[in-house]
Amino acid sequence: MNTPFTVSPATMKRHSFYLTIAILSAIMYFHLATPFITILFGFLMLHYLGKVFPKKLSIVVFSILFVVLIYLFGHFISEAVGALPAAANKSIPIIVDLANKYGFTPPFTDSETLKSFSLLKINSQLHSAFKFLSIFTKEFVYIIIGAVATCAIFSNSSIDLGRGSYRLQNNFYSEFTRHLSDRFRCFFQSFHTVMGAQVIISAVNTFFTGMFLFCLYLLDAPLPYSFVIVVVTFLCGLLPIVGNLISNTVIFMIGLTQSIQMAVISLLYLIVLHKFEYFLNSKIIGGRIKNPMWLTLIGLLVGERVAGIPGMILAPVLLNYLKLEGSQVEVAAAKDPS
């Protein structure tokens, strides 16, 4: 009689971690980060909806919210495609003229060359960004697939649907898939920790930005493209560190299209808001993640080069996941050679 092939739980756990890293690498390499992020955000929404509603009703509510968000996102794209390039075309020449006025010599032959170059680069980057974000590209199809997969996973997250029906109850496939599920459960825990906190901070930032825009409206000095500003603030807030820089630049540029005074008022408000955010970050994120800023920045840079904006979103999550997994591995103490 053949001796059964046995594998220790530690070996299966180790190899399930290797496979998880391979899967995550393949997601980045084959540019599947968009549906993967959709699944993660969708599952996060269903995680909280499931605490309020039964499972089936949670999926119905999620589907309704998903359709509403897709509609709002499409409206945002249609608004932003016209708003941001227009703001860039108006604000960049003003910035260049101010630089020349105060003695900052641009590294070009003349100011007109710098203006043309700056406008060309900005419009090129905006075109690339909107090409990625446009709902008419394959990314939209990936988002739909991700939403459907989210509902399926929430209904039944088990990988081994035949567990308990095999001749060997304690078989390799069942145990390995259990370990693999644990690895992805740990990854979702990391996503919940990082992005859950980031969403809270972004929502608070967006709320106060909306209040600032509303106050300007009441004072009869409204900023144009308010809807675009609010959505950009929230979306950029999902990116740690660099997100605020992007949203601040957009708000400052739009303020500059009205007047220099309005741009300065907007900038001063953003400075006050971000001083409050430092306190918020220390309370919400500081006690959860505890990664050095330089490591997060490197992760963002690598994530952007590998998978663009989705890579930047996943980079802090992956860093935290590796820390979570690594902190659960015990290292044997080195023996004293003496």
Wavefront OBJ file of the C-alpha trace (Angstrom):
o trace
v 0.000 0.000 0.000
v 1.342 3.414 -0.973
v 2.362 5.706 1.839
v 0.285 8.948 1.684
v 2.171 12.094 0.755
v 2.088 14.486 3.702
v 2.832 18.202 3.941
v 3.221 20.137 7.163
v 0.875 23.087 7.888
v 3.894 25.420 8.094
v 4.958 24.426 4.574
v 1.457 24.988 3.182
v 1.227 28.353 4.906
v 4.584 29.402 3.467
v 3.705 28.306 -0.071
v 0.252 29.907 0.120
v 2.041 33.182 0.902
v 4.317 32.702 -2.133
v 1.282 32.041 -4.335
v -0.482 35.123 -2.976
v 2.512 37.300 -3.859
v 2.613 35.683 -7.314
v -1.083 36.438 -7.847
v -0.676 40.055 -6.715
v 2.352 40.436 -9.013
v 0.361 38.985 -11.927
v -2.466 41.454 -11.236
v 0.020 44.305 -11.568
v 1.869 42.832 -14.553
v -1.277 42.126 -16.594
v -2.824 45.515 -15.685
v -5.734 44.030 -13.746
v -5.430 46.432 -10.825
v -8.673 48.240 -11.728
v -11.033 45.238 -11.266
v -9.017 44.139 -8.238
v -9.436 47.544 -6.579
v -13.122 47.490 -7.507
v -13.468 44.152 -5.724
v -11.634 45.448 -2.657
v -13.660 48.670 -2.399
v -16.873 46.821 -3.198
v -16.204 44.197 -0.557
v -15.413 46.974 1.923
v -18.814 48.536 1.199
v -20.561 45.167 1.497
v -18.651 44.498 4.727
v -20.326 47.516 6.327
v -23.686 47.014 4.606
v -23.712 43.449 5.916
v -23.682 44.803 9.451
v -26.967 46.626 8.787
v -28.829 44.474 6.250
v -29.196 40.747 5.551
v -26.759 39.365 2.965
v -29.125 39.393 -0.025
v -30.470 42.850 0.776
v -26.893 44.098 1.206
v -26.120 43.026 -2.368
v -29.247 44.842 -3.647
v -28.298 48.046 -1.784
v -24.708 47.740 -3.035
v -25.931 47.356 -6.635
v -28.051 50.509 -6.340
v -25.172 52.470 -4.817
v -22.834 51.177 -7.512
v -25.132 52.414 -10.307
v -25.453 55.832 -8.611
v -21.669 56.102 -8.223
v -21.132 55.158 -11.875
v -23.586 57.888 -12.927
v -21.880 60.498 -10.717
v -18.468 59.416 -11.961
v -19.595 59.743 -15.579
v -20.947 63.229 -14.824
v -17.646 64.127 -13.166
v -15.679 62.980 -16.233
v -17.812 65.041 -18.589
v -17.350 68.104 -16.369
v -13.650 67.602 -15.666
v -12.624 67.034 -19.289
v -13.629 70.611 -20.001
v -12.900 72.219 -16.636
v -9.331 71.213 -15.821
v -7.701 71.985 -19.188
v -9.549 75.326 -19.216
v -8.270 76.105 -15.705
v -4.728 75.145 -16.765
v -4.908 77.346 -19.868
v -5.913 80.348 -17.753
v -3.786 79.855 -14.646
v -0.379 78.768 -16.015
v 0.264 81.989 -17.984
v -0.613 83.959 -14.833
v 1.884 81.930 -12.799
v 4.603 82.446 -15.416
v 3.964 86.202 -15.543
v 4.123 86.416 -11.745
v 7.421 84.517 -11.763
v 8.884 86.976 -14.259
v 7.498 89.941 -12.323
v 9.281 88.902 -9.129
v 12.569 88.063 -10.793
v 12.325 84.285 -11.166
v 13.875 83.591 -14.540
v 12.422 80.498 -16.219
v 14.953 77.999 -17.647
v 13.817 78.712 -21.207
v 14.708 81.254 -23.862
v 11.634 83.364 -23.084
v 8.458 83.296 -21.051
v 6.320 82.438 -24.061
v 8.302 79.241 -24.594
v 7.752 78.271 -20.974
v 4.054 79.001 -21.256
v 3.717 76.852 -24.355
v 5.748 74.040 -22.814
v 3.814 74.106 -19.541
v 0.442 74.116 -21.260
v 1.513 71.300 -23.565
v 2.702 69.130 -20.657
v -0.351 69.832 -18.494
v -2.808 69.140 -21.285
v -0.884 65.986 -22.225
v -1.002 64.686 -18.649
v -4.676 65.559 -18.287
v -5.437 63.800 -21.563
v -3.630 60.680 -20.326
v -5.427 60.781 -16.988
v -8.852 61.127 -18.544
v -8.063 58.450 -21.090
v -7.513 56.139 -18.127
v -10.549 57.351 -16.217
v -12.986 57.487 -19.118
v -15.973 55.194 -18.732
v -15.839 54.462 -22.452
v -12.580 52.517 -22.179
v -11.989 48.913 -21.203
v -11.462 50.098 -17.621
v -15.230 50.569 -17.344
v -15.777 46.959 -18.387
v -13.223 45.872 -15.776
v -15.108 47.851 -13.120
v -18.381 46.107 -14.004
v -16.667 42.696 -13.884
v -15.131 43.623 -10.534
v -18.525 44.628 -9.125
v -20.117 41.343 -10.242
v -17.198 39.377 -8.779
v -17.572 41.312 -5.517
v -21.194 40.229 -5.134
v -20.259 36.621 -5.933
v -17.435 36.589 -3.371
v -19.660 38.186 -0.739
v -22.315 35.508 -1.361
v -19.786 32.679 -0.992
v -16.090 33.363 -0.462
v -15.053 29.712 -0.204
v -12.512 28.501 -2.791
v -13.088 24.785 -2.158
v -16.796 24.227 -2.818
v -16.401 20.470 -2.363
v -14.908 20.590 1.108
v -15.980 17.559 3.138
v -16.858 15.410 0.110
v -13.371 14.019 -0.609
v -12.112 10.559 0.324
v -9.374 12.150 2.413
v -10.952 14.730 4.696
v -7.614 16.251 5.608
v -6.437 16.520 1.992
v -3.869 18.869 0.475
v -6.279 20.821 -1.752
v -8.750 21.640 1.023
v -6.047 22.643 3.468
v -4.030 24.628 0.926
v -7.082 26.599 -0.229
v -7.904 27.291 3.422
v -4.432 28.756 3.922
v -4.779 30.709 0.674
v -8.093 32.132 1.884
v -6.358 33.175 5.087
v -3.706 35.020 3.080
v -6.292 37.010 1.108
v -8.295 37.597 4.263
v -5.140 39.130 5.720
v -4.697 41.240 2.580
v -8.270 42.522 2.855
v -7.629 43.301 6.513
v -4.662 45.390 5.362
v -6.830 47.124 2.752
v -9.494 47.757 5.381
v -6.909 49.263 7.726
v -5.182 51.491 5.176
v -7.956 52.530 2.795
v -10.658 52.532 5.471
v -8.689 55.189 7.331
v -7.822 57.005 4.097
v -11.502 57.142 3.073
v -12.428 58.694 6.443
v -9.733 61.359 6.096
v -10.672 62.035 2.476
v -14.360 62.334 3.391
v -13.575 64.827 6.187
v -11.330 66.813 3.835
v -14.014 66.796 1.127
v -16.694 67.905 3.610
v -14.729 70.949 4.765
v -13.733 71.785 1.198
v -17.418 71.676 0.264
v -18.225 73.957 3.215
v -15.538 76.397 2.021
v -17.039 76.440 -1.490
v -20.536 76.920 -0.030
v -19.356 79.875 2.076
v -17.831 81.470 -1.034
v -21.168 80.993 -2.775
v -23.022 82.704 0.091
v -20.521 85.583 -0.082
v -21.332 85.930 -3.792
v -17.793 84.933 -4.772
v -18.260 81.350 -5.988
v -15.457 79.320 -7.475
v -16.260 77.754 -10.840
v -16.318 73.981 -11.329
v -17.342 73.331 -7.693
v -18.535 69.791 -8.455
v -15.186 68.971 -10.072
v -13.301 70.405 -7.079
v -15.294 68.314 -4.583
v -14.863 65.041 -6.509
v -11.163 65.662 -7.219
v -10.630 66.384 -3.513
v -12.231 63.079 -2.522
v -10.527 60.942 -5.192
v -7.096 62.467 -4.595
v -7.608 62.047 -0.853
v -7.478 58.280 -1.378
v -3.786 58.643 -2.269
v -1.629 59.206 0.832
v 0.814 62.132 0.852
v 0.699 63.020 -2.878
v -3.105 63.166 -3.082
v -3.347 66.446 -1.174
v -0.673 68.007 -3.367
v -2.667 67.156 -6.497
v -6.016 68.398 -5.163
v -4.422 71.559 -3.728
v -2.855 72.343 -7.091
v -6.215 71.957 -8.826
v -8.009 74.206 -6.316
v -5.261 76.830 -6.475
v -5.314 76.827 -10.297
v -9.102 77.217 -10.395
v -8.899 80.025 -7.814
v -6.275 81.726 -9.945
v -8.676 81.810 -12.890
v -10.859 84.175 -10.815
v -8.165 86.360 -9.298
v -4.850 86.249 -7.473
v -6.676 87.230 -4.278
v -9.043 84.257 -4.621
v -6.103 81.916 -5.201
v -4.383 83.238 -2.059
v -7.588 82.843 0.002
v -7.943 79.266 -1.261
v -4.311 78.531 -0.446
v -4.602 79.945 3.083
v -7.726 77.873 3.688
v -5.964 74.721 2.468
v -3.026 75.417 4.789
v -5.377 75.699 7.794
v -7.273 72.572 6.719
v -4.085 70.533 6.370
v -2.877 71.606 9.799
v -6.060 70.023 11.108
v -5.413 66.983 8.878
v -2.014 66.408 10.507
v -3.843 65.895 13.812
v -6.441 63.708 12.095
v -3.753 61.619 10.392
v -1.958 60.991 13.663
v -5.202 59.855 15.303
v -6.643 57.737 12.472
v -3.645 56.459 10.508
v -0.688 56.962 12.824
v -1.814 54.324 15.299
v -2.763 51.817 12.588
v -0.097 51.712 9.893
v 3.146 53.032 11.421
v 5.173 52.969 8.202
v 7.867 55.625 7.662
v 7.001 58.326 5.126
v 10.010 57.554 2.925
v 8.915 53.924 2.591
v 5.375 54.973 1.619
v 6.753 57.416 -0.962
v 8.964 54.743 -2.510
v 5.968 52.409 -2.625
v 3.886 55.092 -4.353
v 6.598 55.707 -6.946
v 7.028 52.008 -7.695
v 3.257 51.468 -7.772
v 2.798 54.332 -10.238
v 5.506 53.016 -12.551
v 4.077 49.482 -12.479
v 0.322 50.103 -12.660
v -0.361 53.852 -12.718
v -2.989 55.297 -10.372
v -4.322 51.875 -9.241
v -0.750 50.906 -8.385
v -0.430 53.985 -6.195
v -3.613 53.017 -4.360
v -2.452 49.438 -3.807
v 1.148 50.258 -2.836
v 0.480 51.310 0.816
v -1.902 48.356 1.186
v 0.737 45.906 -0.030
v 3.357 47.405 2.285
v 1.035 46.987 5.257
v 0.145 43.445 4.159
v 3.796 42.416 4.035
v 4.249 43.866 7.514
v 1.212 41.975 8.818
v 2.395 38.672 7.377
v 5.983 39.205 8.466
v 4.978 40.114 12.016
v 3.252 36.728 12.389
v 6.383 34.722 11.557
v 8.526 33.813 14.536
v 12.282 33.805 13.982
v 14.366 31.379 15.966
v 16.886 33.060 18.251
v 20.476 32.810 17.052
v 22.631 30.475 19.075
v 25.481 31.944 21.057
v 28.702 30.619 19.402
v 30.459 30.661 22.768
l 1 2 3 4 5 6 7 8 9 10 11 12 13 14 15 16 17 18 19 20 21 22 23 24 25 26 27 28 29 30 31 32 33 34 35 36 37 38 39 40 41 42 43 44 45 46 47 48 49 50 51 52 53 54 55 56 57 58 59 60 61 62 63 64 65 66 67 68 69 70 71 72 73 74 75 76 77 78 79 80 81 82 83 84 85 86 87 88 89 90 91 92 93 94 95 96 97 98 99 100 101 102 103 104 105 106 107 108 109 110 111 112 113 114 115 116 117 118 119 120 121 122 123 124 125 126 127 128 129 130 131 132 133 134 135 136 137 138 139 140 141 142 143 144 145 146 147 148 149 150 151 152 153 154 155 156 157 158 159 160 161 162 163 164 165 166 167 168 169 170 171 172 173 174 175 176 177 178 179 180 181 182 183 184 185 186 187 188 189 190 191 192 193 194 195 196 197 198 199 200 201 202 203 204 205 206 207 208 209 210 211 212 213 214 215 216 217 218 219 220 221 222 223 224 225 226 227 228 229 230 231 232 233 234 235 236 237 238 239 240 241 242 243 244 245 246 247 248 249 250 251 252 253 254 255 256 257 258 259 260 261 262 263 264 265 266 267 268 269 270 271 272 273 274 275 276 277 278 279 280 281 282 283 284 285 286 287 288 289 290 291 292 293 294 295 296 297 298 299 300 301 302 303 304 305 306 307 308 309 310 311 312 313 314 315 316 317 318 319 320 321 322 323 324 325 326 327 328 329 330 331 332 333 334 335 336 337 338
